[in-house]
């Protein structure tokens, strides 16, 4: 207790004033370049000048009031006692700052003896402009010392709140049943305020006006510094600016065709660049967001950084071994499956789609099986399939009205040295009776070798579209949203699971909103530059119907695809079918580190399954996830019930895996591999030429030209390169797996020690990955392109690094 005399408690309040790079200002700037900055600042300043403080508080210079709430002493109704409302003595800036500015303000509280120990506080703003409350720290608490409040929220004028104020809690951790009695009602009040009652209209503050066609909660917006980075790396130029500028570039190159004429011309994008005319530069120079690509430093060229896949060799991407390696060590390494039956079967409804039986025969494969029969190769688990037949066939007739593509099946063979090589590619088109298919076999000379290269291109076009829409957007970005929303609705900031998962939600809602505005929107960049086109979201929605939450855990995924077998004697209880499977080998170590951390942490707060079952917030959270967030799948029997410690640990580990390592594996290699459009084309415009046609004759005469006329054309290639370069970058304020943005995220030293253990484990994993990449016996670690697999190295620095696992889906 504090004794009989009134005590002075000293506090520090850390805030970030609004800056010109936020919300409306961002929208204005990115639409208008440098002139937009001035316009954004001016409009915001005019808006501020038009508002006055609440009268009495303006005179008294009282902007912000804070009222402490006791965690130990209560009124008769059980609520913790309230301290005297105290004001910051210094005003916050009226005008927006440029860039990130954190400012600390001192505050002193008169604290009577019967107030006890603070456990929360109310904050009330009399300002007309919002500010970001970072944290509050109280010192000189008798018999306790220092208390931290980790806030991270935007604060509006008190009149915009139903209860006239906001409430924040200390960084202590309590299950609902263990919450100090004095804070129980305040804890529920916080959740009710966050949820709302669904009866009133959502009100926006000065900078919360939506710049896109869907509401994004203010606290889900990017932080100040990250907003600046996204301007630097052309985030908004993806939509409003890039299309018209690239059209100008194409038309200004004295070329009537939107085509590359040789592989060397593609390489010049990264070497000499494309010389730009003055008319183009006049359009580009006002746009700082484009300066990463359009150089105006005297060279006046359009130039991209060299993609990693061609830094050692410009031709190794064409080899069959590299083609197979990228299925287990590329940007989409979790689709390939063990071939369990031959020929492969379709799951499409024959009543709707006719006969989709594969035309692959054993004779097709046994030509290159080195004396093995198909049956023996199947029994030895040496045959694999990359199968996009069922995903594309239902849409192919419609897609091919504007493109020329196949639904593909690729059969691969595991060689004695551990490498994968393709044996056959089946290319199928819709037919009134089902499918019309042809099988292409490997060849290394003559017209047949070009046809084989074109067949591989068609496979990669399927793979690129599936990767972007399903492996990337659906399986990481989209499926995370229900977990984020349910957590904010039902888990108090005092709840241990909220503290566990919070870092893995950072920026996801906002980046998804930007994606819906500029990338996956109707007629947007993804529809324009990837094969599924206008059917992109429809395809993604169809694939979601087969999404299974429990299969997203890496061990379950590997077993489900036949890429691993349960074996208690093997590391992590799994024996990989392809021992040198970089994504799986590295991923299992990351998965084990995540699950160990989650178990260590969760076990601090739950000692029995009964405690989990009686945790009302936890149960409401999971019910919201299943019944509302994933409502389309709510009746599936595979959903965990969250009745046991094992279920809770596995489910939280899976959420963290999806948000961190899975997203890193399918995202940050996009430019390193796909930045060379020849290696990962996104569109196909011609079918395999038939003998006797002009296209066949052209192919024989000029194989490179035939390849380039088949894949993504120049204009859309430039757009695609710009997009995936942005997506593959790490921002300067990124927070990586095993790290926390705020060291005071919890007061529980046991949790802090568990996190430190997690970080140390990840550092060990990083060393092991580096060692494997140096092992020349592991053919799939670097491959013919001599590109080590580094996508699951946990740490990174800012930029295009081809490594690093951020905590969250933040780009």
C-alpha positions in Angstrom: 0.0 0.0 0.0 1.0 3.6 -0.4 0.6 4.7 3.2 -1.5 7.6 4.5 0.0 10.4 2.5 -0.8 11.4 -1.0 1.9 10.3 -3.4 3.2 11.7 -6.7 3.4 9.2 -9.5 5.5 10.3 -12.4 4.6 9.2 -15.9 5.9 9.4 -19.5 3.4 9.4 -22.4 4.8 8.6 -25.8 2.8 9.7 -28.8 3.2 10.0 -32.6 1.4 13.1 -34.1 -0.3 12.6 -37.4 2.0 13.1 -40.3 1.5 14.1 -44.0 2.2 10.5 -45.1 -0.9 9.2 -43.3 -4.2 8.2 -45.0 -5.7 11.1 -46.9 -2.3 12.6 -47.4 -1.0 9.3 -48.8 -3.9 9.2 -51.2 -3.3 12.7 -52.4 0.4 12.4 -52.7 0.4 9.2 -54.7 -2.1 10.6 -57.1 -0.3 13.8 -57.6 3.4 13.2 -57.1 5.5 15.9 -55.4 2.8 18.5 -56.1 0.5 16.1 -54.2 2.6 16.4 -51.1 2.1 20.1 -51.0 -1.6 19.7 -51.7 -1.9 17.0 -49.0 -0.2 19.2 -46.4 -2.3 22.2 -47.4 -5.6 20.4 -47.3 -4.8 18.9 -43.9 -3.7 22.2 -42.5 -6.8 23.9 -43.8 -8.9 21.2 -42.2 -7.1 21.6 -38.9 -7.4 25.4 -39.0 -11.1 25.0 -39.4 -11.5 23.3 -36.1 -11.0 24.7 -32.6 -10.4 22.9 -29.3 -13.2 22.6 -26.8 -13.5 26.1 -25.4 -12.4 25.8 -21.8 -9.7 23.3 -22.6 -8.2 25.5 -25.4 -7.8 28.4 -22.9 -6.3 26.1 -20.3 -4.0 24.4 -22.9 -5.4 21.0 -21.8 -5.3 18.7 -24.7 -5.2 15.2 -23.2 -6.6 13.9 -19.9 -5.6 10.7 -18.2 -7.4 9.1 -15.3 -5.8 6.1 -13.5 -7.9 3.0 -12.6 -7.0 0.9 -9.6 -6.4 -2.8 -10.0 -6.5 -3.5 -6.3 -9.1 -1.2 -4.6 -12.7 -1.0 -5.7 -15.9 0.9 -5.2 -19.0 -0.8 -3.7 -20.0 -1.9 -7.2 -16.7 -3.8 -7.7 -15.2 -1.4 -10.2 -11.6 -0.3 -9.6 -11.4 3.2 -8.1 -10.7 6.1 -10.4 -7.9 8.7 -9.8 -8.1 12.3 -10.4 -8.2 13.4 -14.1 -4.8 14.7 -14.9 -3.7 16.6 -18.0 -0.5 16.7 -20.1 1.1 20.0 -19.5 2.5 20.4 -23.0 0.4 20.6 -26.1 0.8 18.2 -29.0 1.7 19.7 -32.4 -1.2 21.1 -34.3 0.2 20.6 -37.8 1.3 17.3 -39.2 4.9 16.3 -39.2 6.9 14.9 -42.1 7.8 11.3 -41.4 7.9 9.4 -38.1 8.1 11.6 -35.0 7.8 10.1 -31.5 7.5 12.6 -28.7 7.5 12.0 -25.0 5.4 14.0 -22.6 5.7 14.1 -18.8 2.8 13.8 -16.5 2.3 13.7 -12.7 -0.5 12.1 -10.8 -1.8 12.8 -7.3 -2.3 9.3 -5.9 -4.2 8.8 -2.7 -3.5 5.9 -0.4 -6.9 4.3 -1.0 -6.3 4.2 -4.8 -4.1 1.1 -4.6 -2.0 0.0 -7.6 -3.0 1.2 -11.1 -4.0 -1.4 -13.5 -5.6 0.6 -16.3 -6.3 4.2 -17.3 -8.9 6.2 -19.2 -7.6 8.7 -21.8 -9.7 11.6 -23.1 -8.6 13.8 -26.0 -10.0 17.3 -26.5 -8.0 17.8 -29.7 -9.8 17.8 -33.1 -7.0 15.9 -34.8 -6.2 12.4 -33.7 -2.8 11.2 -32.5 -1.2 7.8 -32.1 -0.7 6.7 -28.5 2.4 4.5 -28.3 2.8 3.8 -24.6 2.5 5.1 -21.1 5.0 4.4 -18.4 4.4 5.0 -14.7 7.3 5.2 -12.2 7.7 5.4 -8.5 4.9 3.0 -7.7 5.6 2.1 -4.0 6.5 -1.5 -3.5 6.3 -2.1 -7.2 8.4 0.3 -9.2 7.5 0.7 -12.8 4.3 -0.1 -14.8 4.1 -0.2 -18.6 1.1 0.3 -20.8 1.7 -0.9 -24.4 -1.0 1.1 -26.2 -0.4 1.3 -30.0 -3.7 2.9 -30.9 -5.1 6.1 -32.5 -7.0 8.4 -30.1 -9.8 10.7 -31.4 -11.6 13.6 -29.9 -13.7 12.3 -26.9 -16.9 13.3 -28.6 -16.5 10.6 -31.2 -16.6 7.9 -28.5 -19.8 6.6 -27.1 -18.3 6.5 -23.6 -16.2 9.7 -24.2 -12.9 8.0 -23.5 -10.7 5.0 -24.3 -9.3 2.5 -21.8 -5.9 0.9 -21.8 -4.5 -1.8 -19.5 -1.0 -2.6 -18.1 1.1 -5.1 -19.8 0.2 -7.7 -17.3 -1.4 -11.0 -18.5 -4.5 -12.6 -17.0 -7.0 -15.2 -18.1 -10.6 -13.9 -17.7 -11.1 -15.9 -14.5 -7.9 -14.6 -13.0 -8.5 -10.9 -13.8 -8.3 -8.7 -10.6 -11.8 -8.1 -9.4 -11.4 -4.4 -9.7 -10.7 -4.7 -13.5 -13.3 -7.3 -14.5 -15.9 -4.9 -15.6 -13.3 -2.6 -17.3 -12.0 -5.6 -19.2 -15.5 -6.3 -20.6 -16.0 -2.6 -21.3 -13.0 -2.6 -23.5 -14.2 -5.5 -25.5 -17.7 -4.1 -25.9 -16.2 -0.8 -27.2 -14.1 -2.7 -29.7 -17.0 -4.8 -30.9 -19.6 -2.1 -30.9 -23.3 -3.1 -30.7 -23.9 -3.1 -34.4 -26.6 -0.4 -34.2 -24.8 2.9 -34.9 -23.0 4.3 -37.9 -19.2 4.1 -38.1 -17.8 7.6 -37.8 -14.4 8.6 -39.4 -12.0 11.1 -38.0 -9.8 13.6 -39.9 -7.5 11.0 -41.3 -9.7 7.9 -41.2 -11.6 8.8 -44.3 -11.4 5.6 -46.4 -9.2 5.9 -49.5 -10.5 2.5 -50.7 -13.9 1.0 -51.1 -13.9 -0.9 -47.9 -13.5 0.1 -44.3 -10.1 -0.5 -42.6 -10.0 0.2 -38.9 -7.6 3.0 -38.1 -5.4 0.9 -35.9 -4.9 -1.5 -38.8 -3.2 1.2 -40.9 0.5 1.0 -41.5 2.7 2.8 -39.0 4.2 6.1 -39.9 7.6 4.9 -41.0 6.2 2.0 -43.1 3.9 4.4 -44.9 6.9 6.3 -46.0 8.7 3.2 -47.2 5.7 2.1 -49.2 5.7 5.5 -51.0 9.4 5.0 -51.7 8.8 1.6 -53.2 6.0 2.5 -55.5 3.0 1.1 -53.6 0.5 3.4 -55.2 2.2 3.6 -58.5 1.1 0.0 -59.0 -2.3 1.2 -60.1 -2.7 4.9 -60.9 0.7 5.6 -62.4 2.4 2.6 -63.8 -0.1 1.6 -66.5 -0.1 4.9 -68.4 3.6 5.4 -67.9 4.6 2.0 -69.3 2.2 2.5 -72.2 4.1 5.7 -72.9 7.4 3.8 -72.7 6.3 1.1 -75.1 4.9 3.6 -77.7 8.0 5.8 -77.3 10.4 3.0 -78.2 9.7 3.3 -81.9 8.2 -0.2 -81.8 4.8 -1.0 -83.1 4.8 -4.3 -81.3 4.5 -4.9 -77.6 7.1 -7.6 -77.8 10.6 -8.6 -76.8 12.5 -9.9 -79.9 15.2 -11.8 -78.1 16.3 -13.1 -74.8 19.1 -10.6 -74.8 16.5 -7.8 -75.0 14.9 -9.1 -71.8 18.4 -9.2 -70.2 18.9 -5.5 -71.1 16.2 -4.6 -68.6 18.7 -5.5 -65.9 22.0 -4.5 -67.6 21.9 -1.5 -69.9 18.2 -0.7 -69.4 15.9 0.9 -71.9 16.8 4.4 -73.0 14.0 6.8 -72.3 13.0 9.9 -74.3 12.6 13.3 -72.9 8.8 13.1 -73.2 8.8 10.1 -70.9 11.1 11.7 -68.3 8.9 14.7 -68.1 6.1 12.4 -66.9 8.2 10.4 -64.5 10.3 13.0 -62.7 7.5 14.3 -60.5 6.9 10.8 -59.1 9.4 9.9 -56.4 7.6 6.6 -56.0 9.0 5.4 -59.4 12.7 6.4 -59.0 13.6 2.9 -58.0 12.9 1.8 -61.5 13.1 4.9 -63.7 16.6 6.3 -63.3 16.9 10.0 -63.8 20.5 10.4 -62.5 22.0 11.1 -65.8 21.5 7.7 -67.4 17.8 8.2 -68.3 16.9 4.6 -68.5 14.2 2.1 -67.4 16.2 -0.5 -65.5 15.4 -3.3 -63.0 17.8 -4.9 -60.5 19.1 -8.3 -61.8 16.9 -11.2 -60.6 18.9 -13.7 -58.5 18.0 -16.5 -60.8 20.3 -15.2 -63.6 23.1 -13.7 -61.6 25.3 -16.8 -62.0 24.0 -18.0 -65.4 21.6 -16.6 -68.0 20.7 -20.0 -69.4 20.6 -22.5 -66.5 16.9 -21.7 -65.9 16.1 -23.7 -69.1 17.5 -27.0 -67.8 15.1 -29.7 -66.8 16.9 -30.1 -63.4 16.3 -26.5 -62.5 12.7 -26.7 -63.7 12.2 -29.6 -61.3 14.2 -28.0 -58.5 12.0 -24.9 -58.4 9.0 -27.1 -57.5 10.6 -27.9 -54.1 12.9 -24.9 -53.7 11.3 -22.1 -55.7 8.6 -19.6 -54.9 5.8 -22.1 -54.9 7.2 -25.2 -53.2 4.1 -26.7 -51.6 2.0 -27.9 -54.5 4.0 -30.8 -55.8 2.7 -34.2 -54.6 3.8 -37.8 -54.5 2.2 -39.7 -57.4 0.2 -42.4 -55.7 -1.7 -43.9 -58.7 -1.2 -44.1 -62.4 -2.5 -42.7 -64.6 -3.5 -39.7 -62.4 -7.2 -39.2 -61.9 -9.4 -36.1 -62.1 -11.8 -35.2 -59.3 -14.0 -33.1 -61.6 -17.6 -34.1 -61.9 -17.9 -36.1 -65.1 -21.6 -35.0 -65.4 -20.4 -31.4 -65.7 -17.0 -31.7 -67.4 -17.1 -35.0 -69.3 -14.3 -37.5 -69.4 -11.2 -35.9 -67.9 -9.2 -39.2 -67.9 -5.4 -38.6 -68.3 -3.9 -39.7 -71.6 -0.5 -40.3 -70.0 0.7 -43.9 -70.5 3.4 -46.0 -68.8 5.2 -46.0 -72.1 5.5 -42.2 -72.0 7.3 -42.4 -68.7 9.4 -45.5 -69.1 11.4 -44.0 -71.9 13.3 -42.0 -69.4 13.1 -44.2 -66.3 16.5 -45.8 -66.8 15.1 -49.3 -66.9 12.6 -49.0 -64.1 9.0 -49.7 -64.7 6.3 -47.3 -63.7 5.0 -49.8 -61.1 8.4 -50.1 -59.5 9.0 -46.4 -59.5 5.6 -45.8 -57.9 6.4 -48.5 -55.2 9.7 -46.9 -54.5 8.1 -43.4 -54.1 10.1 -41.9 -56.9 7.3 -40.4 -59.1 5.8 -37.0 -58.4 3.2 -34.8 -60.0 2.5 -31.1 -60.3 -1.1 -31.2 -61.2 -3.1 -28.1 -62.2 -5.6 -29.9 -64.4 -8.6 -29.7 -62.1 -7.9 -26.1 -61.0 -7.8 -24.7 -64.6 -10.0 -26.9 -66.7 -13.4 -25.5 -65.5 -12.3 -22.0 -66.5 -10.2 -22.7 -69.5 -12.8 -22.3 -72.2 -13.6 -18.8 -70.9 -9.9 -18.0 -70.3 -9.0 -19.0 -73.8 -11.3 -16.4 -75.3 -8.6 -13.8 -74.4 -5.5 -16.1 -73.9 -4.2 -19.4 -75.2 -3.5 -21.8 -72.4 -3.7 -25.5 -71.3 -4.5 -27.2 -68.0 -1.3 -29.1 -67.2 -0.1 -32.2 -65.5 3.7 -32.7 -65.0 5.2 -36.0 -64.0 8.7 -36.0 -62.4 11.2 -38.6 -61.4 13.4 -38.6 -58.3 16.9 -39.4 -59.5 19.5 -41.3 -57.6 21.4 -38.1 -56.7 18.2 -36.6 -55.2 17.4 -34.3 -58.0 13.9 -34.1 -59.7 13.6 -34.3 -63.4 10.5 -34.0 -65.5 9.4 -37.1 -67.5 6.3 -35.9 -69.3 4.0 -32.9 -69.5 0.3 -33.4 -70.4 -1.4 -30.4 -71.9 -5.2 -30.5 -72.0 -7.9 -28.3 -73.6 -11.7 -28.4 -73.1 -13.6 -30.6 -75.5 -17.4 -31.3 -75.8 -16.7 -34.8 -74.5 -14.3 -33.8 -71.8 -10.7 -33.0 -72.5 -8.5 -33.1 -75.5 -4.9 -33.8 -74.4 -1.4 -34.1 -75.8 1.7 -35.4 -74.1 5.1 -33.7 -74.6 8.3 -35.6 -73.8 11.7 -34.2 -73.0 14.0 -33.3 -75.9 17.3 -31.5 -76.2 17.6 -30.7 -79.9 15.7 -29.6 -83.0 12.1 -28.4 -83.1 11.2 -31.0 -80.4 13.5 -29.2 -77.8 11.7 -25.9 -78.5 8.3 -27.6 -78.1 9.5 -29.1 -74.8 10.6 -25.6 -73.6 7.2 -24.2 -74.6 5.5 -27.1 -72.8 7.4 -26.2 -69.6 6.4 -22.6 -70.1 2.8 -23.5 -70.1 3.3 -25.4 -66.9 4.9 -22.4 -65.3 2.1 -20.1 -66.5 -0.3 -22.4 -64.6 2.0 -22.4 -61.6 2.4 -18.6 -61.6 -1.3 -18.0 -61.6 -2.0 -20.7 -59.0 0.8 -19.4 -56.8 -0.3 -15.8 -56.8 -4.0 -16.5 -56.3 -4.0 -19.5 -54.1 -0.6 -20.2 -52.5 0.0 -16.6 -51.8 -3.3 -14.5 -51.7 -5.7 -17.2 -50.5 -3.6 -19.4 -48.3 -1.8 -16.6 -46.4 -3.3 -13.1 -46.9 -7.0 -14.0 -47.0 -7.3 -16.8 -44.5 -5.6 -14.8 -41.8 -8.3 -12.1 -41.7 -10.9 -14.1 -39.7 -8.3 -14.8 -37.0 -7.4 -11.1 -36.7 -11.0 -9.9 -36.6 -12.0 -12.6 -34.0 -9.0 -11.8 -31.8 -9.9 -8.1 -31.8 -13.5 -8.8 -31.0 -13.1 -11.4 -28.2 -9.6 -11.5 -26.7 -8.8 -8.7 -24.3 -5.3 -7.2 -24.5 -4.8 -8.8 -21.1 -5.4 -12.3 -22.5 -2.3 -14.4 -23.0 -3.4 -15.6 -26.5 -3.9 -12.0 -27.6 -0.4 -11.2 -26.6 0.9 -14.4 -28.3 -0.8 -13.7 -31.7 -0.8 -9.9 -31.8 2.6 -9.5 -33.6 1.5 -12.0 -36.3 -1.4 -9.7 -37.3 0.6 -6.6 -37.9 -0.4 -4.7 -41.1 -2.3 -7.6 -42.6 -5.7 -6.0 -42.8 -4.3 -2.9 -44.4 -2.1 -4.6 -47.0 -5.1 -6.7 -47.9 -7.2 -3.6 -48.4 -4.5 -2.1 -50.6 -4.4 -5.4 -52.6 -8.2 -5.3 -53.1 -7.8 -1.7 -54.4 -4.7 -2.0 -56.6 -3.8 -5.7 -57.2 -6.7 -8.2 -57.1 -9.5 -5.7 -57.9 -11.6 -6.2 -61.1 -9.5 -5.1 -64.0 -6.5 -4.7 -61.8 -2.9 -5.7 -62.1 -3.3 -9.4 -61.2 -6.2 -9.8 -63.6 -4.3 -8.1 -66.4 -1.0 -9.8 -66.0 -1.7 -13.4 -64.8 -3.5 -16.1 -66.8 -6.7 -16.5 -64.8 -7.6 -12.9 -65.7 -11.1 -11.9 -64.8 -11.8 -15.3 -63.3 -9.0 -14.9 -60.7 -11.2 -14.4 -57.6 -13.7 -17.0 -58.8 -10.9 -19.6 -59.0 -9.5 -18.6 -55.7 -13.0 -18.9 -54.1 -13.5 -22.3 -55.6 -10.1 -23.6 -54.3 -11.0 -22.2 -50.8 -13.8 -24.7 -50.6 -11.1 -27.4 -50.3 -9.1 -25.4 -47.8 -8.5 -27.3 -44.5 -7.1 -25.4 -41.5 -5.4 -28.3 -39.9 -3.6 -29.2 -43.2 -1.9 -25.8 -43.1 0.5 -27.0 -40.4 3.6 -28.0 -42.2 3.9 -31.6 -41.0 0.2 -32.2 -41.9 0.7 -30.6 -45.3 3.7 -32.8 -46.1 1.9 -35.9 -45.1 -1.2 -35.0 -47.0 0.9 -34.4 -50.2 2.7 -37.7 -49.7 6.0 -35.8 -49.3 6.6 -37.2 -45.8 5.8 -40.3 -43.8 5.2 -40.5 -40.1 8.3 -42.0 -38.4 8.9 -41.6 -34.7 12.6 -42.3 -35.1 13.1 -39.5 -37.7 13.7 -35.8 -36.8 10.3 -34.1 -35.9 8.6 -37.5 -36.3 8.7 -37.3 -40.1 10.7 -39.0 -42.8 10.9 -37.0 -46.0 10.3 -38.8 -49.3 12.6 -36.4 -51.0 15.4 -36.0 -48.5 16.8 -32.9 -50.2 13.6 -30.9 -50.1 14.8 -27.4 -49.1 11.4 -25.9 -48.2 10.5 -29.0 -46.1 13.9 -29.4 -44.4 14.2 -25.8 -43.4 10.5 -25.4 -42.8 10.3 -28.3 -40.3 13.0 -26.7 -38.2 11.1 -23.4 -38.2 7.8 -25.2 -37.5 9.4 -27.1 -34.5 10.8 -23.8 -33.1 7.4 -22.1 -33.4 5.5 -25.0 -31.8 8.0 -25.3 -29.0 7.7 -21.5 -28.3 3.9 -21.7 -28.3 3.9 -24.7 -26.0 6.3 -23.0 -23.6 4.2 -19.9 -23.6 0.7 -21.3 -23.4 1.7 -23.7 -20.6 2.5 -20.7 -18.5 -1.2 -19.8 -18.3 -3.0 -23.1 -18.7 -2.2 -26.1 -16.5 -5.3 -28.2 -17.3 -7.6 -28.7 -20.2 -10.5 -27.7 -17.9 -9.0 -24.1 -17.8 -9.1 -23.9 -21.6 -12.7 -25.1 -21.7 -13.8 -22.6 -19.1 -12.0 -19.6 -20.7 -15.0 -17.7 -22.0 -13.0 -15.2 -24.1 -11.0 -18.1 -25.7 -14.1 -20.1 -26.5 -15.9 -17.0 -28.0 -12.8 -16.2 -30.0 -12.7 -19.7 -31.6 -16.4 -19.8 -32.2 -16.2 -16.5 -34.1 -13.3 -17.8 -36.2 -15.2 -20.9 -37.3 -18.8 -19.7 -37.3 -18.4 -16.2 -38.7 -14.8 -15.8 -40.1 -14.8 -19.0 -42.0 -18.5 -19.4 -42.3 -18.4 -21.2 -45.6 -16.5 -24.0 -43.9 -18.1 -23.8 -40.5 -19.7 -27.3 -40.7 -16.5 -29.1 -41.5 -15.6 -31.9 -39.1 -11.9 -31.1 -39.2 -12.1 -27.9 -37.2 -10.3 -28.3 -33.8 -12.6 -27.8 -30.8 -10.1 -26.0 -28.7 -10.9 -28.1 -25.7 -7.4 -29.3 -24.9 -3.9 -27.8 -24.5 -2.8 -29.8 -27.5 -5.5 -28.4 -29.7 -4.8 -24.8 -28.6 -1.0 -25.2 -29.1 -1.4 -26.8 -32.5 -3.9 -24.2 -33.7 -1.9 -21.2 -32.5 1.3 -22.7 -34.0 -0.6 -23.1 -37.3 -1.8 -19.5 -37.3 1.8 -18.2 -36.6 3.2 -20.5 -39.3 0.7 -19.2 -41.9 1.4 -15.6 -41.0 5.2 -15.9 -40.8 7.1 -18.7 -42.5 4.5 -19.9 -45.0 4.0 -16.3 -46.3 7.8 -15.7 -46.4 8.3 -18.9 -48.4 5.8 -18.0 -51.1 6.3 -14.3 -51.2 9.9 -13.0 -50.9 11.2 -15.2 -53.8 8.8 -13.6 -56.3 11.3 -11.2 -57.8 14.4 -13.3 -57.3 12.8 -16.1 -59.5 10.0 -14.3 -61.3 11.8 -11.1 -62.0 13.2 -12.9 -65.0 10.0 -13.3 -67.0 11.5 -16.1 -69.2 11.9 -18.2 -66.1 8.4 -17.6 -64.6 6.1 -16.3 -67.4 2.6 -15.3 -66.1 0.6 -15.4 -69.4 0.4 -17.7 -72.4 -0.8 -16.4 -75.8 -0.2 -19.3 -78.1 -0.7 -23.0 -78.1 2.0 -25.4 -79.1 2.4 -24.9 -82.8 1.4 -27.8 -85.2 3.4 -28.9 -88.1 2.4 -27.2 -91.4 1.4 -23.9 -89.7 3.2 -20.5 -90.0 3.7 -20.6 -86.2 5.6 -23.9 -86.5 7.8 -22.6 -89.3 8.6 -19.5 -87.2 9.4 -21.7 -84.2 11.9 -23.7 -86.3 13.5 -20.6 -87.7 13.6 -18.5 -84.5 13.0 -20.5 -81.3 13.6 -17.5 -79.0 11.0 -15.5 -80.9 8.5 -18.3 -80.7 9.0 -18.6 -77.0 8.6 -14.8 -76.5 5.5 -14.7 -78.6 4.0 -17.4 -76.4 4.7 -15.9 -73.0 3.9 -12.6 -71.3 4.4 -9.6 -73.6 6.6 -6.6 -72.9 4.1 -4.2 -71.4 2.6 -6.7 -69.0 6.0 -8.1 -68.2 7.1 -4.6 -67.1 4.0 -4.2 -64.9 4.5 -7.7 -63.4 8.2 -7.0 -62.7 7.3 -3.8 -60.9 4.6 -5.5 -58.8 6.7 -8.4 -57.7 9.7 -6.2 -56.9 7.5 -4.3 -54.4 6.1 -7.5 -53.0 9.5 -9.1 -52.5 11.0 -6.2 -50.5 11.3 -5.9 -46.7 10.4 -2.5 -45.2 12.9 -0.8 -42.9 10.6 -1.2 -39.9 9.9 -4.9 -40.4 9.8 -7.1 -37.3 11.0 -10.7 -37.8 10.1 -14.0 -36.3 11.4 -14.3 -32.7 11.4 -10.5 -32.3 8.9 -8.1 -30.7 8.4 -4.4 -31.6 8.1 -3.4 -28.0 10.3 -5.0 -25.4 7.6 -4.2 -22.8 4.9 -6.3 -24.5 4.5 -8.3 -21.2 5.4 -7.9 -17.6 5.7 -11.7 -17.3 9.4 -12.6 -17.0 8.7 -16.2 -17.7 7.2 -15.2 -21.1 10.1 -13.0 -21.8 12.5 -15.9 -21.1 10.5 -18.2 -23.4 10.7 -15.7 -26.2 14.4 -15.3 -25.7 14.7 -19.1 -26.0 12.7 -19.0 -29.2 15.0 -16.4 -30.7 18.1 -18.4 -29.8 16.5 -21.5 -31.4 15.9 -19.5 -34.6 19.5 -18.4 -34.6 20.6 -22.0 -34.5 18.2 -22.8 -37.4 19.7 -20.0 -39.4 23.2 -21.5 -38.9 22.0 -24.9 -40.0 20.4 -23.6 -43.2 23.6 -21.7 -44.1 25.5 -25.0 -43.6 23.2 -27.0 -45.8 23.5 -24.4 -48.5 27.3 -24.9 -48.5 27.0 -28.7 -48.8 27.7 -29.6 -52.4 26.2 -33.0 -52.0 22.7 -31.4 -51.7 21.8 -30.9 -55.3 18.6 -29.0 -54.7 20.0 -26.4 -52.3 21.4 -24.3 -55.2 20.8 -26.1 -58.4 22.1 -25.2 -61.9 21.3 -21.5 -61.3 23.6 -21.6 -58.3 21.0 -19.9 -56.1 21.0 -21.1 -52.5 17.7 -21.6 -50.9 17.5 -18.8 -48.3 13.8 -18.0 -48.1 13.4 -19.5 -44.6 16.4 -17.8 -43.1 14.6 -16.0 -40.2 16.5 -12.7 -40.2 16.9 -10.1 -42.9 17.7 -6.4 -43.5 15.7 -3.9 -45.5 15.3 -4.4 -49.2 15.3 -7.1 -51.8 17.2 -9.8 -49.8 15.7 -13.2 -50.8 15.5 -14.1 -47.1 13.8 -13.2 -43.8 10.6 -14.3 -42.0 8.6 -11.3 -40.9 6.2 -12.0 -38.0 3.2 -11.2 -40.2 1.7 -11.0 -43.6 2.7 -7.4 -44.0 3.3 -7.1 -47.8 
